Amino acid sequence: MRVHGLPQLQPRRARPDRAHARLCDSEPGPGILAFVDGQVAGWCSIAPKATYRALVNSRTIPHVDDAGAWSAVCFVVRTGFRRRGLMHDLLDGAVKHARASGATVIEGYPVEPEGDRVDQTSAYVGTVRLFEAHGFERVLQTTGRSGGKPRWLVRRELA
């Protein structure tokens, strides 16, 4: 459903891309898509933390009470759809999707630009400001970096 011109958000499994179909065969799927005028404009990877092997085994992302935690690990907004606030729409949709799928807490691992701009390649994890605008709180700084900038572990309880 489109509200005030916002993109339609759907579970990632709705994407017709064959390369991703295999990933999307099981519930709850690995994320959500944003559609603008019927075109896929972006996506957010959101799923139970335990399903991200690289995250579970990470030496730079700490673990804080992982029981039932979901992770929002990356965002992609296609060229031509950027600078429209889609990352905010994607994070809202990711939270709704996780809640509907039974999540009780969501983590993110965004970059803190420290007042500077972050290049698009490094901002794929989102920014601390983005997550904080959606009710996430900083838990602790990780040892990870993106574009030379520090990354934080942020969390939002969905009680």
N, C-alpha and C positions, 0 to 999 in steps of 0.2 A: 504494500500500500504506500502510495506517495503522499507525503505530508509537506505542505508549504514548499514544494519544489525540491525536497530532499530526494536523494537517490533511493531507489528500491533496494532493500538489503535482503539477500537470500542466503541460505546455507551454501557453503562452497560446493557441495555435491551437485548443485543445480548447473554448474558450468559444463557446457557440452564438449569441452576440450578433451580429446581422447587420451592425451598424455597424462592428464590428471584424473581421468575416470577411475583408474585402478585405486588411486589414493582415496577416492570419494565413495567407494562401494560400501563402507561400513559406517554405522552411526557412531558418533554424531557428526562425522566428517571433519576435515582438517581446517575449516575456517568459513568465512563468509565472503560474499561478493557484493559489490555496489554496482547497480545499473543506473545509467543516465540515458534517458531516451531510448531504452531497449538495448543499449550497448554496455558491455562489461567495462566499467571505468576503474575499478580497483578491487583489492581484496585484502583481508586481514587474516593471518594465520592464528587461529585460536582453537585450542584443544587441551585435553588433560595433560598436565606436565609430564606424567609418566610415559606418554606416547612419543615424546621428543628425546630419542636416545642421546643425541649430542648434548642436549640441555641437561639431562640426568647425569651424564658423565663429565660435564663441564668443570674445568679447573678454575674458571674465572667467575662463574655465576654461583653464588652461595645458595645453600638450601635452608629454608626457614619453614618448618612445619608444613611439609609437602602433602600431607594427607588431604586428598581431594582437591588440591590446587590445580587450577587451569592456568595456561600461559598464553599470553598474546605476544608472539615473538617477532612478527614482521608485518609490514604494510607495503603494498604496492599500489601506486596510483599511476595509471597510464598517462603518457604524454598527451596533451590536449585536454586533460581533465584536472590538471593540477591547479593549485591556487583557488580552489572553490570550497575548501573546508571539508573535503571528502575524508580526510583522516579522522576528523571528529565524528562524522557519520559512521565510518567503519568501526571506530572504537565503541560508539553507542550500540551498534548492531552486534558487535562481538560480545559485549556485556549481556545483552538480551539473549543471545544465542546460548551463551554459557549458562546463564541462569535457567533458561528453559530446559537445558540438558542436565540440570541437577548440580551445577557447580556451586560451591559455597564461598570460594575465594578465587580471585584472579590475580596473577602476577604479570608484571611487564618488566622489561630490562632496557629502558630507554636511555638515550644519550642526554647529557647535560651540556648544552652548548656554551655555557658560561658567558652569555651575552653576545657571543659570536653567531654567525650563520653556520649552519652545518650543510655540507654538500649532500645532494640527493642520495648518493651512494651510501653515505654514512648514516643518513636519517631513516633508513628502512626499519629501524627498531623503534621509531617514534622519539619524541622528546619528553623530558620530565614535565615540562609545561603542559603538553597535550594530556598526559595521563592525570596530572593533578587537576586539570580542568574537568575531569570526569570522575572525580572522587577517589582517586588513588592517592596513597600516602607513601612517602619515602620510607624505606625500611633501613637500607644501608647501601653504601657505595660498593660496587663490585671492583674486582681488579681488572675487569674488561674495559676496553676502550673502543670507540668507533670514531674514525676520522681524527684520532688524536685526543678526543674528548672523553671524559669519564662517563661510565654507565652506572645506573642505579638499579637496585631491585626495588620495585614499587608494588604495593598490594592494595586490593580493594575487597573488603568483606561484602558478601551478597546476602547476608541474613535477612 
